[in-house]
């Protein structure tokens, strides 16, 4: 493994949590490198079913050093809730650390996020449209970060500096809140919150750089945990229906503080069909019974928000695009078992746009206009949930997976056939 990036190859919810949970058994360090508590990674293991919003999925292994990396944005109250729930179930949280360069989500970020989403919804039809944000303050906190108006986790350690930052920044934030008719915050209120956070988290705040550098130099096995998927990338996703960071292998280097040349493996996590939650174009979306089947059998409802996910056929164009942008060295195909009930499967291999067929994902506006070009594959109508080797998979499932592999241009390393830790097939590397 030594340094392996695990990223979502679609629009998020691919099953990264379960893949990281599996790989973390043999890892020394797991670093979450971007995003905040706006999505959940589901892990089903001996401790039960968990949805981790922020805490890295390596937390279940006491030998793993879990780091919330510099590229993340952190609501420490969410971390508290997750830590308390884990501790109550007997999971040690002593192995959780937070990089001092990560940015803090303050209550005003959440309020501004929700108020702006509401404003866009109200303006729908008049040039506006809801973005589908989760209202966790992610857009506003990354906007502040890039406008040099953020407050970082490490700032909590210096109460005088924190107060000065709040005095400088709060008048502007309060004007924004007033624009939405929301009540202002006082410096006292937020300084008190900062003091509480310092008391609770002071000992977990570290400079991740020397720790990560020494781990990588020492050949330790490091896993980089991405959130969401390339379809939500700030540059390459369906902007503006994206997140505010880069859930890619490139984003991993930046957010974890690891140089690109130190990355050994890039594992793309790929659902055996497509889902997308929130707004924006989704070329292979199904609006018929088959879409409902995928949603119901796949239990496609958001881990954080419970929002129903839009469902569609596998999109080979999007996978090729994800593979190019991330440089996949392998893929993990998840939720194959959900397809056990389909007589035939459609697989998108191109986007028809006017007289041409594109083999890449175009910009958002054009993406809304493309027509998928499909191949039809036979289903297998066999229960795969008990399969534990490639050979046990029905031939039609093997053929479908091989086509996905071809479109991804990277070998399949894992296939999952159920949410449990054991429901995974490790694939031999073929020469
Ligand atoms: P993540 O954010 O990428 O980790 O994905 P989510 O946690 O949002 O969603 C994945 C969902 O699929 C979770 O409910 C998982 O328990 C479930 N899941 C993961 N792998 C499989 C699988 O192979 N089969 C089935 N049926 N469910 C799976």
Boltz pocket constraint, residues with backbone or C-beta under 6 A from the ligand:
constraints:
  - pocket:
      binder: B
      contacts: [[A, 8], [A, 12], [A, 13], [A, 14], [A, 15], [A, 16], [A, 17], [A, 18], [A, 39], [A, 40], [A, 41], [A, 42], [A, 43], [A, 44], [A, 228], [A, 297], [A, 298], [A, 299], [A, 302], [A, 303], [A, 333], [A, 334], [A, 335], [A, 336], [A, 337], [A, 338], [A, 416], [A, 417], [A, 418], [A, 419], [A, 423]]
      max_distance: 6.0
